[in-house]
Amino acid sequence: MRDISCKLLSTTLKINEIGVQKKETIEVEIPLIKVEDVYANEYYKANQQGYKPSLRLKISNLNYDNQSELIYMNETYSIIRTQEVTADELVLICERKIRNVKNNKS
């Protein structure tokens, strides 16, 4: 079963009451338009550059604000690149990294 939404992750620096800066992760849940398979041609081109794309998500262009990570089906992915399909739709090409796997286990 596929999820109908994902959470885009962004990180900001917040200053606490004693003046120490701490990273804070903000999760924004957005609806998905479509989940697509990674194209073979795209996979091989990305693999030559050291990436391993494993997920393509089509979302509304209005929901994306240059986030670098997302959570889909309780798995964390890094966003490799974006592709504008129409003026209203954007495709996020994502990969799972070792760093993402370690973050999910804590």
C-alpha positions in Angstrom: 0.0 0.0 0.0 1.3 3.5 -0.8 1.0 6.5 1.4 -1.0 9.5 0.2 1.2 12.1 1.9 4.8 12.7 2.8 6.6 15.0 5.3 9.1 17.5 4.0 11.9 18.2 6.5 13.7 21.5 7.0 16.2 22.5 9.6 16.4 25.8 11.4 18.5 27.2 14.2 16.7 28.2 17.3 18.1 30.0 20.3 16.9 28.6 23.6 16.4 30.6 26.9 20.1 30.6 27.8 21.3 31.7 24.3 22.5 28.4 23.0 21.7 27.6 19.3 20.1 24.3 18.6 19.0 22.7 15.4 15.3 22.2 15.1 13.7 20.0 12.5 10.4 21.1 11.1 8.1 18.5 9.5 5.5 19.7 7.0 3.0 17.1 5.9 1.9 17.5 2.3 -0.4 15.5 0.0 1.1 13.5 -2.9 -0.2 13.8 -6.4 1.5 10.6 -7.6 4.3 8.1 -6.7 6.3 7.1 -9.8 9.0 4.6 -10.6 12.5 5.8 -11.2 13.3 5.7 -14.9 16.1 3.3 -15.9 17.9 6.0 -17.9 17.7 8.4 -15.0 18.9 5.8 -12.6 22.0 5.0 -14.6 22.9 8.7 -15.2 22.5 9.4 -11.5 24.5 6.3 -10.6 27.5 7.6 -12.6 27.5 10.7 -10.3 27.4 8.6 -7.2 23.6 8.8 -6.5 21.2 5.9 -6.2 17.7 7.3 -6.9 15.0 5.0 -5.5 11.8 7.2 -5.3 10.0 9.7 -7.5 7.2 11.7 -5.9 5.0 14.2 -7.7 3.8 17.1 -5.5 2.3 20.5 -5.9 4.9 23.2 -6.7 3.3 25.4 -3.9 4.3 22.9 -1.2 8.0 22.8 -1.9 10.4 25.2 -0.3 13.9 23.8 -1.2 13.8 21.1 1.5 16.6 18.6 1.3 14.9 15.6 3.0 11.5 14.0 3.3 9.8 11.1 5.1 7.7 8.7 3.0 6.2 5.5 4.4 8.2 6.0 7.6 11.5 6.1 5.7 13.7 9.1 5.4 15.0 10.1 2.0 17.4 12.7 0.7 16.1 14.8 -2.2 18.7 14.5 -5.0 17.0 16.9 -7.4 13.7 18.3 -8.5 12.1 18.4 -11.9 9.3 20.9 -12.8 6.6 19.0 -14.8 4.1 21.8 -15.2 3.8 25.2 -13.6 1.8 23.5 -10.8 3.6 20.2 -10.4 7.1 19.2 -9.3 8.8 15.8 -9.2 11.2 15.1 -6.3 13.8 12.5 -7.1 15.0 10.9 -3.8 17.4 8.4 -2.5 17.9 6.5 0.7 21.3 7.0 2.3 23.1 5.2 5.2 22.8 8.4 7.2 19.0 8.3 6.7 18.8 4.7 7.9 20.7 5.5 11.1 18.4 8.5 11.8 15.3 6.3 11.6 16.6 3.8 14.1 16.8 6.3 17.0 
